[in-house]
Amino acid sequence: MDALFARLGPYAPYTLALVRIMSGLLFLAHGSQKLLGFPPRANPAPPLLSLFGIGGVIELVGGALIVLGLFTRPVAFLLAGEMAVAYFLFHAPKNFYPALNGGDAAILFCFIFLHLVAAGPGALSLDARRRRI
């Protein structure tokens, strides 16, 4: 089994990039739904200078930067903080259990972004390209 894992090791930067890109795309979708109405939502778009509007801007811009792998560590730190705040302000007061309060995605995003802060963007990122130049 160790031999199998040793053979998979070289692919780790690419799987990290895949996690980064998919997390960024999903996060970006939350921002685009809040700000641009796509995908369509039941509620109208929040005012831009409201808590939800500012969150939408952070999600849209931050998600795009995560997808590109540009300024990954500082952006991921900001996004992890946004998700922690979102969980404790909006989800935790509803119920103790994340599966019941709708906060499981916020928790998962928070910890994925914390991992990106520590691990970096992985392969296929603009951060890696900037370091080479």
N, CA, C and O of each residue as an XYZ file, in Angstrom:
532
protein
N       0.818     -1.185      0.000
C       0.000      0.000      0.000
C       0.869      1.260      0.000
O       0.532      2.248     -0.652
N       1.978      1.224      0.726
C       2.883      2.370      0.748
C       3.440      2.663     -0.640
O       3.647      3.822     -1.001
N       3.682      1.612     -1.413
C       4.202      1.818     -2.763
C       3.182      2.555     -3.635
O       3.545      3.406     -4.448
N       1.909      2.219     -3.456
C       0.857      2.900     -4.205
C       0.814      4.381     -3.844
O       0.756      5.244     -4.720
N       0.843      4.664     -2.543
C       0.800      6.063     -2.106
C       2.038      6.821     -2.560
O       1.947      8.005     -2.884
N       3.179      6.174     -2.589
C       4.409      6.823     -3.059
C       4.291      7.174     -4.547
O       4.820      8.193     -4.992
N       3.603      6.335     -5.301
C       3.429      6.613     -6.723
C       2.431      7.741     -6.968
O       2.483      8.413     -7.998
N       1.524      7.944     -6.017
C       0.528      9.009     -6.162
C       1.061     10.370     -5.708
O       0.494     11.406     -6.053
N       2.137     10.366     -4.944
C       2.704     11.592     -4.388
C       2.937     12.709     -5.385
O       2.599     13.856     -5.092
N       3.499     12.426     -6.550
C       3.743     13.511     -7.513
C       2.472     14.221     -8.000
O       2.547     15.326     -8.537
N       1.324     13.597     -7.816
C       0.074     14.203     -8.266
C      -0.549     15.129     -7.221
O      -1.535     15.806     -7.514
N       0.006     15.172     -6.011
C      -0.567     15.978     -4.927
C      -0.731     17.457     -5.292
O      -1.779     18.029     -4.992
N       0.260     18.103     -5.927
C       0.046     19.516     -6.282
C      -1.122     19.714     -7.257
O      -1.768     20.761     -7.249
N      -1.387     18.713     -8.090
C      -2.482     18.824     -9.054
C      -3.837     18.574     -8.393
O      -4.824     19.218     -8.748
N      -3.893     17.653     -7.443
C      -5.158     17.448     -6.738
C      -5.451     18.637     -5.829
O      -6.612     19.007     -5.655
N      -4.410     19.241     -5.246
C      -4.606     20.462     -4.464
C      -5.147     21.573     -5.360
O      -6.040     22.316     -4.953
N      -4.618     21.691     -6.566
C      -5.113     22.690     -7.519
C      -6.566     22.410     -7.880
O      -7.362     23.340     -8.013
N      -6.916     21.145     -8.037
C      -8.297     20.782     -8.360
C      -9.242     21.183     -7.224
O     -10.321     21.720     -7.477
N      -8.847     20.927     -5.991
C      -9.654     21.332     -4.832
C      -9.772     22.855     -4.789
O     -10.853     23.389     -4.537
N      -8.662     23.555     -5.036
C      -8.669     25.025     -5.035
C      -9.610     25.566     -6.107
O     -10.421     26.449     -5.829
N      -9.509     25.051     -7.316
C     -10.316     25.550     -8.436
C     -11.795     25.267     -8.207
O     -12.628     26.151     -8.408
N     -12.132     24.063     -7.795
C     -13.542     23.726     -7.584
C     -14.128     24.504     -6.416
O     -15.271     24.956     -6.492
N     -13.368     24.670     -5.333
C     -13.848     25.460     -4.199
C     -14.053     26.909     -4.614
O     -15.038     27.538     -4.227
N     -13.127     27.433     -5.397
C     -13.260     28.805     -5.880
C     -14.472     28.987     -6.776
O     -15.175     29.992     -6.670
N     -14.725     28.028     -7.658
C     -15.885     28.116     -8.545
C     -17.192     28.057     -7.761
O     -18.122     28.813     -8.041
N     -17.262     27.163     -6.785
C     -18.470     27.069     -5.964
C     -18.676     28.341     -5.148
O     -19.803     28.812     -4.995
N     -17.586     28.891     -4.626
C     -17.670     30.105     -3.831
C     -18.064     31.290     -4.708
O     -18.885     32.118     -4.315
N     -17.481     31.361     -5.878
C     -17.807     32.412     -6.842
C     -19.290     32.362     -7.203
O     -19.915     33.407     -7.385
N     -19.855     31.173     -7.308
C     -21.279     31.029     -7.644
C     -22.160     31.647     -6.569
O     -23.209     32.209     -6.885
N     -21.756     31.556     -5.296
C     -22.526     32.189     -4.226
C     -22.519     33.706     -4.401
O     -23.549     34.358     -4.232
N     -21.359     34.266     -4.739
C     -21.262     35.710     -4.954
C     -22.030     36.167     -6.175
O     -22.683     37.210     -6.142
N     -21.961     35.399     -7.258
C     -22.674     35.806     -8.471
C     -24.188     35.712     -8.271
O     -24.946     36.482     -8.862
N     -24.619     34.780     -7.448
C     -26.052     34.685     -7.177
C     -26.530     35.890     -6.360
O     -27.606     36.433     -6.610
N     -25.717     36.298     -5.381
C     -26.094     37.450     -4.562
C     -26.072     38.752     -5.361
O     -26.982     39.572     -5.239
N     -25.043     38.938     -6.173
C     -24.855     40.229     -6.841
C     -25.464     40.302     -8.233
O     -26.010     41.336     -8.616
N     -25.378     39.233     -8.982
C     -25.789     39.253    -10.388
C     -27.102     38.526    -10.653
O     -27.637     38.572    -11.761
N     -27.616     37.854     -9.624
C     -28.860     37.107     -9.804
C     -28.704     35.863    -10.645
O     -29.681     35.357    -11.196
N     -27.479     35.363    -10.752
C     -27.242     34.127    -11.512
C     -26.420     33.162    -10.679
O     -25.361     33.544    -10.182
N     -26.860     31.950    -10.512
C     -28.146     31.402    -10.938
C     -29.300     32.097    -10.214
O     -29.130     32.610     -9.108
N     -30.484     32.107    -10.854
C     -31.615     32.851    -10.281
C     -31.929     32.410     -8.856
O     -31.820     31.235     -8.508
N     -32.320     33.383     -8.048
C     -32.668     33.100     -6.657
C     -34.055     33.640     -6.367
O     -34.568     34.490     -7.094
N     -34.652     33.142     -5.302
C     -36.013     33.544     -4.936
C     -36.045     34.978     -4.409
O     -36.984     35.722     -4.692
N     -35.025     35.370     -3.646
C     -34.992     36.700     -3.041
C     -34.318     37.690     -3.986
O     -33.467     37.302     -4.786
N     -34.693     38.965     -3.898
C     -34.006     39.968     -4.723
C     -32.570     40.157     -4.248
O     -32.219     39.787     -3.127
N     -31.754     40.733     -5.108
C     -30.350     40.981     -4.764
C     -30.281     41.944     -3.580
O     -31.075     42.882     -3.498
N     -29.343     41.721     -2.666
C     -29.221     42.618     -1.517
C     -28.590     43.944     -1.946
O     -27.900     44.003     -2.963
N     -28.825     45.003     -1.173
C     -28.125     46.265     -1.462
C     -26.614     46.050     -1.366
O     -26.139     45.311     -0.504
N     -25.880     46.690     -2.242
C     -24.438     46.485     -2.315
C     -23.732     46.820     -1.005
O     -22.769     46.146     -0.639
N     -24.185     47.836     -0.300
C     -23.520     48.242      0.936
C     -24.148     47.618      2.191
O     -23.973     48.129      3.297
N     -24.873     46.519      2.013
C     -25.379     45.764      3.157
C     -24.391     44.660      3.493
O     -23.433     44.440      2.753
N     -24.612     43.965      4.597
C     -23.740     42.860      4.996
C     -23.730     41.769      3.918
O     -22.674     41.229      3.588
N     -24.900     41.449      3.376
C     -24.972     40.434      2.324
C     -24.348     40.927      1.021
O     -23.724     40.145      0.303
N     -24.505     42.194      0.711
C     -23.903     42.748     -0.506
C     -22.388     42.736     -0.444
O     -21.727     42.355     -1.410
N     -21.840     43.148      0.678
C     -20.384     43.122      0.858
C     -19.888     41.681      0.826
O     -18.844     41.390      0.243
N     -20.648     40.773      1.459
C     -20.296     39.346      1.395
C     -20.293     38.844     -0.034
O     -19.423     38.063     -0.417
N     -21.261     39.286     -0.827
C     -21.321     38.883     -2.236
C     -20.110     39.361     -3.020
O     -19.576     38.627     -3.851
N     -19.671     40.594     -2.759
C     -18.477     41.119     -3.431
C     -17.255     40.293     -3.041
O     -16.454     39.917     -3.896
N     -17.118     40.013     -1.749
C     -15.986     39.206     -1.274
C     -16.022     37.821     -1.907
O     -14.985     37.297     -2.315
N     -17.201     37.229     -1.991
C     -17.329     35.886     -2.569
C     -17.038     35.887     -4.070
O     -16.364     34.987     -4.571
N     -17.532     36.875     -4.776
C     -17.322     36.927     -6.222
C     -15.853     37.179     -6.564
O     -15.260     36.434     -7.344
N     -15.277     38.211     -5.992
C     -13.884     38.552     -6.281
C     -12.939     37.510     -5.678
O     -12.010     37.049     -6.342
N     -13.181     37.144     -4.424
C     -12.325     36.148     -3.767
C     -12.387     34.801     -4.463
O     -11.360     34.144     -4.634
N     -13.580     34.380     -4.868
C     -13.716     33.116     -5.581
C     -12.958     33.121     -6.891
O     -12.316     32.132     -7.246
N     -13.028     34.240     -7.618
C     -12.297     34.343     -8.889
C     -10.784     34.283     -8.656
O     -10.065     33.618     -9.402
N     -10.305     34.976     -7.624
C      -8.869     34.945     -7.327
C      -8.412     33.555     -6.907
O      -7.312     33.132     -7.261
N      -9.245     32.842     -6.156
C      -8.904     31.467     -5.757
C      -8.847     30.569     -6.992
O      -7.932     29.756     -7.118
N      -9.803     30.705     -7.893
C      -9.796     29.896     -9.128
C      -8.499     30.130     -9.897
O      -7.868     29.182    -10.366
N      -8.110     31.387    -10.023
C      -6.890     31.729    -10.763
C      -5.620     31.377     -9.995
O      -4.542     31.267    -10.580
N      -5.753     31.205     -8.694
C      -4.569     30.950     -7.872
C      -3.720     32.199     -7.743
O      -2.492     32.119     -7.749
N      -4.360     33.353     -7.627
C      -3.658     34.626     -7.532
C      -3.856     35.187     -6.122
O      -4.987     35.345     -5.662
N      -2.752     35.486     -5.447
C      -2.780     35.935     -4.044
C      -3.531     34.922     -3.179
O      -4.300     35.296     -2.294
N      -3.302     33.655     -3.444
C      -4.091     32.583     -2.841
C      -4.082     32.618     -1.330
O      -5.143     32.559     -0.709
N      -2.921     32.713     -0.727
C      -2.867     32.630      0.739
C      -3.601     33.774      1.427
O      -4.446     33.506      2.282
N      -3.324     35.043      1.100
C      -4.068     36.103      1.794
C      -5.567     36.098      1.481
O      -6.387     36.381      2.355
N      -5.917     35.779      0.241
C      -7.338     35.730     -0.116
C      -8.027     34.589      0.621
O      -9.131     34.765      1.137
N      -7.396     33.435      0.678
C      -7.974     32.295      1.385
C      -8.148     32.606      2.876
O      -9.123     32.174      3.491
N      -7.214     33.345      3.447
C      -7.330     33.743      4.856
C      -8.561     34.630      5.051
O      -9.321     34.438      6.000
N      -8.756     35.591      4.164
C      -9.921     36.472      4.234
C     -11.219     35.680      4.068
O     -12.183     35.910      4.799
N     -11.249     34.755      3.116
C     -12.457     33.977      2.854
C     -12.771     33.020      3.999
O     -13.939     32.809      4.324
N     -11.740     32.439      4.616
C     -11.964     31.576      5.781
C     -12.597     32.388      6.902
O     -13.516     31.920      7.575
N     -12.105     33.599      7.098
C     -12.681     34.471      8.122
C     -14.114     34.835      7.815
O     -14.956     34.865      8.713
N     -14.406     35.117      6.539
C     -15.781     35.437      6.161
C     -16.711     34.271      6.465
O     -17.825     34.470      6.950
N     -16.258     33.058      6.181
C     -17.099     31.892      6.431
C     -17.285     31.625      7.923
O     -18.357     31.189      8.344
N     -16.261     31.880      8.717
C     -16.403     31.718     10.169
C     -17.425     32.720     10.707
O     -18.282     32.366     11.516
N     -17.329     33.963     10.259
C     -18.282     34.988     10.684
C     -19.689     34.622     10.212
O     -20.646     34.724     10.980
N     -19.818     34.201      8.964
C     -21.126     33.819      8.429
C     -21.740     32.691      9.248
O     -22.935     32.709      9.544
N     -20.919     31.713      9.610
C     -21.448     30.597     10.391
C     -21.965     31.068     11.742
O     -23.090     30.752     12.129
N     -21.138     31.826     12.456
C     -21.533     32.204     13.811
C     -22.619     33.281     13.847
O     -23.374     33.348     14.817
N     -22.716     34.124     12.815
C     -23.773     35.144     12.793
C     -25.109     34.608     12.283
O     -26.160     34.959     12.818
N     -25.076     33.770     11.265
C     -26.311     33.391     10.589
C     -26.739     31.946     10.777
O     -27.935     31.657     10.736
N     -25.806     31.035     10.982
C     -26.180     29.627     11.058
C     -26.272     29.108     12.486
O     -27.277     28.504     12.862
N     -25.248     29.335     13.272
C     -25.210     28.796     14.635
C     -26.402     29.223     15.495
O     -26.893     28.409     16.277
N     -26.889     30.464     15.386
C     -28.040     30.827     16.215
C     -29.318     30.027     15.917
O     -30.206     29.941     16.765
N     -29.409     29.451     14.729
C     -30.612     28.694     14.359
C     -30.691     27.351     15.067
O     -31.764     26.929     15.496
N     -29.546     26.679     15.188
C     -29.515     25.341     15.777
C     -28.060     24.988     16.049
O     -27.162     25.499     15.379
N     -27.819     24.122     17.024
C     -26.449     23.727     17.357
C     -25.818     22.877     16.260
O     -24.615     22.979     16.020
N     -26.598     22.051     15.599
C     -26.071     21.080     14.640
C     -25.987     21.669     13.232
O     -26.985     22.160     12.703
N     -24.800     21.622     12.624
C     -24.633     22.210     11.285
C     -25.552     21.617     10.222
O     -25.974     22.331      9.311
N     -25.869     20.339     10.317
C     -26.762     19.734      9.325
C     -28.172     20.303      9.437
O     -28.931     20.275      8.468
N     -28.525     20.817     10.606
C     -29.855     21.378     10.809
C     -29.897     22.895     10.635
O     -30.952     23.453     10.332
N     -28.758     23.567     10.823
C     -28.769     25.030     10.712
C     -28.311     25.532      9.337
O     -28.256     26.740      9.107
N     -27.982     24.612      8.428
C     -27.586     24.988      7.074
C     -26.167     25.519      6.973
O     -25.795     26.096      5.952
N     -25.373     25.333      8.016
C     -24.032     25.896      8.027
C     -22.924     24.944      7.644
O     -21.750     25.303      7.734
N     -23.262     23.743      7.221
C     -22.212     22.777      6.900
C     -21.328     23.246      5.743
O     -20.122     22.997      5.756
N     -21.896     23.912      4.756
C     -21.073     24.427      3.650
C     -20.137     25.532      4.135
O     -18.984     25.595      3.711
N     -20.620     26.398      5.016
C     -19.770     27.475      5.551
C     -18.588     26.892      6.319
O     -17.465     27.380      6.191
N     -18.831     25.859      7.111
C     -17.750     25.216      7.858
C     -16.756     24.582      6.898
O     -15.546     24.741      7.061
N     -17.254     23.872      5.911
C     -16.377     23.205      4.950
C     -15.540     24.218      4.166
O     -14.333     24.032      4.011
N     -16.168     25.284      3.671
C     -15.414     26.333      2.986
C     -14.351     26.920      3.899
O     -13.216     27.128      3.472
N     -14.702     27.190      5.151
C     -13.757     27.780      6.094
C     -12.506     26.921      6.211
O     -11.391     27.439      6.144
N     -12.677     25.624      6.384
C     -11.515     24.765      6.584
C     -10.757     24.477      5.292
O      -9.542     24.286      5.325
N     -11.439     24.444      4.173
C     -10.723     24.308      2.894
C      -9.851     25.538      2.663
O      -8.697     25.418      2.252
N     -10.403     26.716      2.926
C      -9.622     27.934      2.742
C      -8.475     28.017      3.745
O      -7.393     28.492      3.401
N      -8.690     27.567      4.971
C      -7.574     27.518      5.932
C      -6.478     26.581      5.437
O      -5.293     26.864      5.612
N      -6.864     25.480      4.828
C      -5.870     24.565      4.266
C      -5.080     25.248      3.146
O      -3.866     25.068      3.045
N      -5.758     26.024      2.311
C      -5.065     26.739      1.235
C      -4.102     27.785      1.793
O      -3.057     28.043      1.195
N      -4.441     28.386      2.930
C      -3.520     29.333      3.565
C      -2.219     28.621      3.904
O      -1.135     29.153      3.663
N      -2.322     27.421      4.461
C      -1.130     26.670      4.878
C      -0.422     25.997      3.703
O       0.807     26.011      3.632
N      -1.186     25.410      2.783
C      -0.592     24.592      1.725
C      -0.228     25.388      0.475
O       0.607     24.948     -0.315
N      -0.839     26.542      0.290
C      -0.602     27.301     -0.936
C      -1.528     26.837     -2.041
O      -2.401     26.001     -1.809
N      -1.349     27.366     -3.233
C      -2.302     27.136     -4.317
C      -2.153     25.810     -5.053
O      -3.076     25.399     -5.756
N      -1.034     25.140     -4.914
C      -0.805     23.935     -5.700
C      -0.337     24.305     -7.101
O       0.111     25.423     -7.356
N      -0.454     23.348     -7.987
C      -0.015     23.558     -9.374
C      -1.043     24.411    -10.118
O      -2.127     24.691     -9.606
N      -0.690     24.807    -11.307
C      -1.608     25.499    -12.217
C      -2.170     26.782    -11.613
O      -3.368     27.044    -11.720
N      -1.324     27.575    -10.986
C      -1.771     28.819    -10.381
C      -0.940     29.991    -10.899
O       0.205     29.822    -11.318
N      -1.532     31.168    -10.863
C      -0.787     32.360    -11.235
C       0.281     32.685    -10.184
O       1.313     33.273    -10.507
N       0.033     32.303     -8.932
C       1.058     32.496     -7.899
C       2.327     31.737     -8.236
O       3.428     32.269     -8.095
N       2.180     30.482     -8.685
C       3.351     29.673     -9.050
C       4.046     30.268    -10.271
O       5.275     30.275    -10.348
N       3.281     30.754    -11.200
C       3.856     31.359    -12.404
C       4.614     32.645    -12.059
O       5.684     32.906    -12.611
N       4.059     33.443    -11.148
C       4.740     34.688    -10.739
C       6.073     34.388    -10.054
O       7.038     35.133    -10.222
N       6.129     33.306     -9.286
C       7.376     32.941     -8.599
C       8.467     32.546     -9.580
O       9.648     32.791     -9.332
N       8.076     31.931    -10.700
C       9.066     31.490    -11.693
C       9.645     32.640    -12.483
O      10.782     32.568    -12.948
N       8.876     33.696    -12.637
C       9.317     34.826    -13.478
C      10.271     35.697    -12.731
O      10.750     36.694    -13.271
